[in-house]
Amino acid sequence: MSGAPLRFGAFIGPHHAMDENPTLAIERDLKLVQWLDELDFNEVWIGEHHSGGFEITPSPEIFLAAAAERTKHIRLGTGVKSLPYYHPFIIADQLVFLDHLTRGRVMFGAGPGALPSDAYQMGVDVAHSRRRLMEGLDAIIPLMKGETVTMKTDWFTLENAKLQMASYTSPMMELAVTSIRSPSGAEAAGKHGGGLLVLGGVSDEALANQAANWQVCEETAAKHGQTVDRRNWRITHMMHLAETTEKARADVEFGIHRWAQYSRDVLPNCPFPEGEKDIIGWAIENKFVLIGTPDDAIAEIERAQEITGGFGVFLAFAHNFADWGPTQRSYEMFARYVMPHFKGTNVPRVDSYNAAKERHDGIRADFNKAVDVAKAAYQETNKD
């Protein structure tokens, strides 16, 4: 990977406890995107879920259209669009429309669907989800590039299909495919020359697995005459920052236990061992969540970069473990103290400071001498 600086963003599921007002929770998600835009985060990704009651955004496109009106700079991604649930033509058509609405700020994140309970309600066999992901991409990508597509599968048909508008972003918006454990996402990304959006955690084992998946992505890209760039490889991690680790731990007591219960009751794989009492301690020790200070965040990101060999974007996985005020403060601390470390934005300032410090004695002597000369000149011209 080139020496380009690391980019930063957030992945917003979103996750909201069952006792929250859903209308206000959605509004708070929009305010979070506004806050990230003000803090100079590069991008944000919004999830799609249709069941379970905890992750309550069914349409990332609608959310991103609203967010686009409230923001100026941040890029907006579907994180991710569940392709097996939709006709590919509709997805391509709507996302190209969103590409125009956002003047090219939208990114296309695609996946097979995260919750089996979503697929079950729609009569989609999860055993075919990854196949449908691949087939959907095979149709959507050429459509977004303005091509005419004829294609028939057991779940959709395209007859000389062509979008009525060209993409705003030429030849099409940036593509990222989700990757958790299996290499299927890496294969899909490689086949189409897209990026990889990792949701599989940052333990040493998880990162090593994702490094292997990235190799699959590169090999698949070469096989299909494509190229992939590590700058479009995104790693996500749950984190909450505060001035001290003790304060950060106290902050997440607000909501982490309710999220843990949701993971046990609804998610296909709960990360916490059965019967684990110290959820926070286990999460920290097993690198499921970073709960600490900006210095801890810097160390974790550097560790992840070393194990993977280098990725391009670090995404803070939003979780609502802390209340709204501490959550805002956590992102602010990340933007103020973590992002500059990796972007190198303070290097010229430090150089300038050190140069001035090195010349300080001489400059001070020259300054004081100039003052003395000015005083003497004044006294000379104002003699009685």
PEHU-V523426 format. One record per residue. N is the residue number from 1. RES is the residue in one letter. PHI is phi in degrees with one decimal (* if undefined). D_LAST is the distance of its C-alpha to the last C-alpha in Angstrom with 2 decimals. Layout:
n-><N & N>
res-><RES & RES>
phi-><PHI & PHI>
d_last-><D_LAST & D_LAST>
This chain:
n-><1 & 2 & 3 & 4 & 5 & 6 & 7 & 8 & 9 & 10 & 11 & 12 & 13 & 14 & 15 & 16 & 17 & 18 & 19 & 20 & 21 & 22 & 23 & 24 & 25 & 26 & 27 & 28 & 29 & 30 & 31 & 32 & 33 & 34 & 35 & 36 & 37 & 38 & 39 & 40 & 41 & 42 & 43 & 44 & 45 & 46 & 47 & 48 & 49 & 50 & 51 & 52 & 53 & 54 & 55 & 56 & 57 & 58 & 59 & 60 & 61 & 62 & 63 & 64 & 65 & 66 & 67 & 68 & 69 & 70 & 71 & 72 & 73 & 74 & 75 & 76 & 77 & 78 & 79 & 80 & 81 & 82 & 83 & 84 & 85 & 86 & 87 & 88 & 89 & 90 & 91 & 92 & 93 & 94 & 95 & 96 & 97 & 98 & 99 & 100 & 101 & 102 & 103 & 104 & 105 & 106 & 107 & 108 & 109 & 110 & 111 & 112 & 113 & 114 & 115 & 116 & 117 & 118 & 119 & 120 & 121 & 122 & 123 & 124 & 125 & 126 & 127 & 128 & 129 & 130 & 131 & 132 & 133 & 134 & 135 & 136 & 137 & 138 & 139 & 140 & 141 & 142 & 143 & 144 & 145 & 146 & 147 & 148 & 149 & 150 & 151 & 152 & 153 & 154 & 155 & 156 & 157 & 158 & 159 & 160 & 161 & 162 & 163 & 164 & 165 & 166 & 167 & 168 & 169 & 170 & 171 & 172 & 173 & 174 & 175 & 176 & 177 & 178 & 179 & 180 & 181 & 182 & 183 & 184 & 185 & 186 & 187 & 188 & 189 & 190 & 191 & 192 & 193 & 194 & 195 & 196 & 197 & 198 & 199 & 200 & 201 & 202 & 203 & 204 & 205 & 206 & 207 & 208 & 209 & 210 & 211 & 212 & 213 & 214 & 215 & 216 & 217 & 218 & 219 & 220 & 221 & 222 & 223 & 224 & 225 & 226 & 227 & 228 & 229 & 230 & 231 & 232 & 233 & 234 & 235 & 236 & 237 & 238 & 239 & 240 & 241 & 242 & 243 & 244 & 245 & 246 & 247 & 248 & 249 & 250 & 251 & 252 & 253 & 254 & 255 & 256 & 257 & 258 & 259 & 260 & 261 & 262 & 263 & 264 & 265 & 266 & 267 & 268 & 269 & 270 & 271 & 272 & 273 & 274 & 275 & 276 & 277 & 278 & 279 & 280 & 281 & 282 & 283 & 284 & 285 & 286 & 287 & 288 & 289 & 290 & 291 & 292 & 293 & 294 & 295 & 296 & 297 & 298 & 299 & 300 & 301 & 302 & 303 & 304 & 305 & 306 & 307 & 308 & 309 & 310 & 311 & 312 & 313 & 314 & 315 & 316 & 317 & 318 & 319 & 320 & 321 & 322 & 323 & 324 & 325 & 326 & 327 & 328 & 329 & 330 & 331 & 332 & 333 & 334 & 335 & 336 & 337 & 338 & 339 & 340 & 341 & 342 & 343 & 344 & 345 & 346 & 347 & 348 & 349 & 350 & 351 & 352 & 353 & 354 & 355 & 356 & 357 & 358 & 359 & 360 & 361 & 362 & 363 & 364 & 365 & 366 & 367 & 368 & 369 & 370 & 371 & 372 & 373 & 374 & 375 & 376 & 377 & 378 & 379 & 380 & 381 & 382 & 383 & 384>
res-><M & S & G & A & P & L & R & F & G & A & F & I & G & P & H & H & A & M & D & E & N & P & T & L & A & I & E & R & D & L & K & L & V & Q & W & L & D & E & L & D & F & N & E & V & W & I & G & E & H & H & S & G & G & F & E & I & T & P & S & P & E & I & F & L & A & A & A & A & E & R & T & K & H & I & R & L & G & T & G & V & K & S & L & P & Y & Y & H & P & F & I & I & A & D & Q & L & V & F & L & D & H & L & T & R & G & R & V & M & F & G & A & G & P & G & A & L & P & S & D & A & Y & Q & M & G & V & D & V & A & H & S & R & R & R & L & M & E & G & L & D & A & I & I & P & L & M & K & G & E & T & V & T & M & K & T & D & W & F & T & L & E & N & A & K & L & Q & M & A & S & Y & T & S & P & M & M & E & L & A & V & T & S & I & R & S & P & S & G & A & E & A & A & G & K & H & G & G & G & L & L & V & L & G & G & V & S & D & E & A & L & A & N & Q & A & A & N & W & Q & V & C & E & E & T & A & A & K & H & G & Q & T & V & D & R & R & N & W & R & I & T & H & M & M & H & L & A & E & T & T & E & K & A & R & A & D & V & E & F & G & I & H & R & W & A & Q & Y & S & R & D & V & L & P & N & C & P & F & P & E & G & E & K & D & I & I & G & W & A & I & E & N & K & F & V & L & I & G & T & P & D & D & A & I & A & E & I & E & R & A & Q & E & I & T & G & G & F & G & V & F & L & A & F & A & H & N & F & A & D & W & G & P & T & Q & R & S & Y & E & M & F & A & R & Y & V & M & P & H & F & K & G & T & N & V & P & R & V & D & S & Y & N & A & A & K & E & R & H & D & G & I & R & A & D & F & N & K & A & V & D & V & A & K & A & A & Y & Q & E & T & N & K & D>
phi-><* & -68.9 & -80.4 & -61.7 & -68.0 & -62.4 & -104.8 & -135.6 & -162.2 & -139.1 & -113.2 & -112.0 & -56.5 & -89.0 & -118.5 & -135.9 & -63.5 & -69.3 & -91.9 & -86.1 & -69.0 & -64.4 & -62.2 & -70.9 & -64.0 & -64.4 & -61.3 & -67.2 & -62.1 & -64.9 & -66.4 & -64.5 & -62.8 & -59.8 & -64.2 & -62.8 & -63.0 & -64.8 & -82.7 & 71.7 & -67.2 & -80.0 & -158.2 & -143.6 & -121.8 & -117.5 & -80.6 & -133.6 & -147.5 & -130.4 & -156.9 & 93.0 & 75.8 & -102.3 & -109.4 & -109.5 & -106.6 & -83.3 & -138.1 & -61.6 & -62.7 & -64.6 & -60.0 & -67.9 & -62.6 & -67.2 & -64.9 & -61.5 & -72.6 & -101.9 & -125.0 & -118.7 & -122.8 & -62.9 & -82.9 & -125.5 & -120.1 & -77.0 & -125.2 & -130.5 & -76.5 & -84.4 & -62.8 & -63.0 & -93.2 & -137.3 & -70.5 & -57.6 & -62.4 & -64.5 & -61.1 & -60.6 & -63.3 & -70.6 & -72.9 & -64.3 & -59.5 & -66.6 & -57.9 & -71.3 & -59.8 & -96.0 & 54.6 & 88.3 & -88.7 & -84.7 & -124.9 & -101.4 & -99.2 & -126.0 & -160.7 & -85.2 & 104.4 & -88.0 & -105.5 & -56.9 & -66.5 & -63.5 & -61.2 & -58.8 & -66.8 & -96.2 & 74.0 & -95.4 & -75.3 & -61.7 & -65.3 & -105.1 & -61.8 & -70.5 & -63.4 & -64.7 & -58.3 & -63.3 & -67.1 & -61.3 & -63.2 & -59.9 & -92.4 & -68.2 & -59.7 & -63.9 & -61.9 & -64.1 & -85.5 & 87.7 & -85.0 & -95.4 & -123.6 & -118.6 & -159.3 & -133.8 & -128.9 & -78.7 & -134.7 & -157.3 & -133.2 & -125.5 & -118.4 & 46.4 & -81.6 & -150.6 & -67.5 & -82.5 & -127.0 & -75.6 & -62.3 & -67.1 & -89.5 & -96.2 & -80.2 & -164.7 & -65.0 & -64.3 & -108.7 & -138.1 & -112.3 & -72.0 & -139.6 & -115.3 & -123.9 & -73.3 & -82.6 & -63.3 & -64.0 & -64.2 & -64.5 & -63.9 & -63.7 & -63.9 & -59.4 & -108.0 & 67.7 & -97.7 & -90.2 & -120.7 & -112.4 & -91.1 & -121.1 & -100.5 & 86.6 & -129.8 & -65.4 & -55.4 & -64.2 & -63.7 & -66.9 & -63.3 & -64.5 & -70.2 & -63.6 & -65.2 & -65.1 & -63.6 & -63.3 & -60.3 & -59.9 & -64.8 & -65.8 & -66.8 & -59.3 & -62.0 & -63.2 & -104.1 & 71.2 & -109.4 & -127.4 & -125.4 & -123.6 & -59.0 & -65.0 & -104.2 & -98.2 & -112.2 & -113.6 & -107.9 & -154.6 & -72.3 & -154.1 & -142.4 & -113.4 & -150.7 & -64.9 & -136.2 & -62.7 & -62.3 & -66.9 & -61.5 & -64.1 & -64.9 & -61.6 & -78.7 & -59.3 & -57.0 & -141.8 & -66.7 & -70.8 & -69.6 & -66.5 & -61.4 & -65.6 & -59.3 & -64.3 & -74.5 & -86.3 & -123.7 & -67.5 & -64.9 & -138.9 & -77.5 & -74.1 & -90.5 & -61.4 & -58.6 & 84.7 & -64.8 & -92.0 & -91.3 & -60.6 & -65.4 & -60.3 & -64.3 & -61.7 & -69.2 & -61.7 & -95.3 & 57.1 & -80.1 & -136.4 & -91.8 & -120.5 & -178.5 & -111.9 & -56.2 & -61.9 & -64.6 & -64.6 & -59.6 & -63.6 & -66.2 & -66.5 & -63.6 & -62.8 & -63.5 & -63.4 & -66.6 & -67.4 & -82.6 & 88.1 & 114.3 & -126.1 & -103.6 & -137.1 & -107.9 & -113.1 & -77.7 & -82.2 & -67.0 & -142.6 & 58.8 & -67.9 & -107.5 & -67.7 & -61.0 & -60.5 & -61.7 & -64.9 & -59.3 & -64.1 & -60.3 & -65.3 & -63.7 & -62.9 & -61.4 & -68.5 & -78.3 & -119.6 & -95.8 & -57.7 & -60.7 & -59.9 & -90.2 & -86.4 & 71.5 & -69.1 & -97.4 & -59.4 & -62.7 & -65.9 & -64.2 & -61.1 & -64.6 & -61.5 & -65.0 & -64.0 & -66.0 & -64.8 & -64.2 & -92.6 & -59.7 & -61.9 & -66.0 & -63.4 & -62.3 & -63.4 & -63.8 & -63.3 & -65.2 & -64.0 & -63.8 & -63.6 & -61.6 & -62.4 & -64.5 & -64.6 & -63.1 & -64.6 & -63.5 & -62.5 & -66.6 & -83.5 & -119.7 & -69.6 & -69.2>
d_last-><74.71 & 71.56 & 68.11 & 67.56 & 66.00 & 68.25 & 68.55 & 68.97 & 70.89 & 73.15 & 76.90 & 77.79 & 81.49 & 80.70 & 81.89 & 82.08 & 83.88 & 86.85 & 85.28 & 82.39 & 82.36 & 83.06 & 81.28 & 78.06 & 78.55 & 78.76 & 75.64 & 73.83 & 74.97 & 73.41 & 70.16 & 70.27 & 70.51 & 67.51 & 65.59 & 66.60 & 65.42 & 61.99 & 61.86 & 62.51 & 66.02 & 67.90 & 71.27 & 73.61 & 77.42 & 79.61 & 83.09 & 86.44 & 88.94 & 91.79 & 93.11 & 92.30 & 89.96 & 86.94 & 85.62 & 85.68 & 84.46 & 87.62 & 85.87 & 82.74 & 82.60 & 82.27 & 79.61 & 77.64 & 77.83 & 76.22 & 73.63 & 72.76 & 71.69 & 69.30 & 67.69 & 65.75 & 65.99 & 68.43 & 71.80 & 74.91 & 78.16 & 81.64 & 82.03 & 84.85 & 87.32 & 90.81 & 92.79 & 96.34 & 96.08 & 95.46 & 96.83 & 94.57 & 94.28 & 92.70 & 90.12 & 89.18 & 89.03 & 86.90 & 84.42 & 83.94 & 83.27 & 80.68 & 79.17 & 78.50 & 77.24 & 74.66 & 73.71 & 74.82 & 73.47 & 76.94 & 78.71 & 82.45 & 83.37 & 87.14 & 89.47 & 93.01 & 92.10 & 90.92 & 93.14 & 96.93 & 97.30 & 95.79 & 98.35 & 101.19 & 100.60 & 100.65 & 103.73 & 101.91 & 103.38 & 100.49 & 102.57 & 101.94 & 98.24 & 96.92 & 99.46 & 98.39 & 94.74 & 95.61 & 97.78 & 95.18 & 92.49 & 94.95 & 95.16 & 91.62 & 89.71 & 91.54 & 91.42 & 87.62 & 87.47 & 89.43 & 92.78 & 96.21 & 97.95 & 101.62 & 102.32 & 104.85 & 104.83 & 106.68 & 103.85 & 102.35 & 103.30 & 101.20 & 102.95 & 100.91 & 97.89 & 94.55 & 91.45 & 90.61 & 86.88 & 85.24 & 82.78 & 79.14 & 78.28 & 80.04 & 82.58 & 82.42 & 80.19 & 79.60 & 82.61 & 82.70 & 85.88 & 85.96 & 87.08 & 88.00 & 90.58 & 93.13 & 92.41 & 93.62 & 90.12 & 89.00 & 92.01 & 91.27 & 87.61 & 88.58 & 91.29 & 88.87 & 85.73 & 83.97 & 81.70 & 82.85 & 81.78 & 82.58 & 83.38 & 85.04 & 82.52 & 80.41 & 82.39 & 82.95 & 86.51 & 85.55 & 82.90 & 85.34 & 87.86 & 85.37 & 84.48 & 88.21 & 88.32 & 85.47 & 87.53 & 90.41 & 88.08 & 87.11 & 90.74 & 91.99 & 89.33 & 90.39 & 94.03 & 93.30 & 90.99 & 87.88 & 84.62 & 82.72 & 79.12 & 77.91 & 74.86 & 77.33 & 78.72 & 77.59 & 77.84 & 77.69 & 76.98 & 76.80 & 73.60 & 71.43 & 67.96 & 65.82 & 63.06 & 65.76 & 69.42 & 70.39 & 68.74 & 70.33 & 73.73 & 73.30 & 72.36 & 75.54 & 77.81 & 77.45 & 79.79 & 80.97 & 84.20 & 85.25 & 84.66 & 86.73 & 89.55 & 89.39 & 89.68 & 92.78 & 94.43 & 93.71 & 92.30 & 94.90 & 93.35 & 91.44 & 88.89 & 89.22 & 92.14 & 94.79 & 94.04 & 90.44 & 88.64 & 85.12 & 84.34 & 80.61 & 81.10 & 83.82 & 81.75 & 78.79 & 80.95 & 82.97 & 79.96 & 81.34 & 78.04 & 74.58 & 73.19 & 69.90 & 66.29 & 64.56 & 64.81 & 68.56 & 68.77 & 67.04 & 69.47 & 72.49 & 71.60 & 71.02 & 74.39 & 76.10 & 74.58 & 75.81 & 79.35 & 79.83 & 78.22 & 75.67 & 75.77 & 73.48 & 72.99 & 72.74 & 73.87 & 73.31 & 76.66 & 76.03 & 78.13 & 76.76 & 77.22 & 74.02 & 73.09 & 70.94 & 67.53 & 67.90 & 69.50 & 66.47 & 64.23 & 66.47 & 66.13 & 62.38 & 62.05 & 64.26 & 62.11 & 58.79 & 59.79 & 63.10 & 62.96 & 59.64 & 61.16 & 63.96 & 62.16 & 59.36 & 56.76 & 54.25 & 54.61 & 51.76 & 49.51 & 50.38 & 49.82 & 46.39 & 45.48 & 46.77 & 44.97 & 41.64 & 42.48 & 43.31 & 39.99 & 38.00 & 36.60 & 35.44 & 34.05 & 32.18 & 30.65 & 29.64 & 28.23 & 26.13 & 24.96 & 23.93 & 21.97 & 20.14 & 19.40 & 18.12 & 15.78 & 14.49 & 14.12 & 12.21 & 9.71 & 9.56 & 9.12 & 6.44 & 3.79 & 0.00>
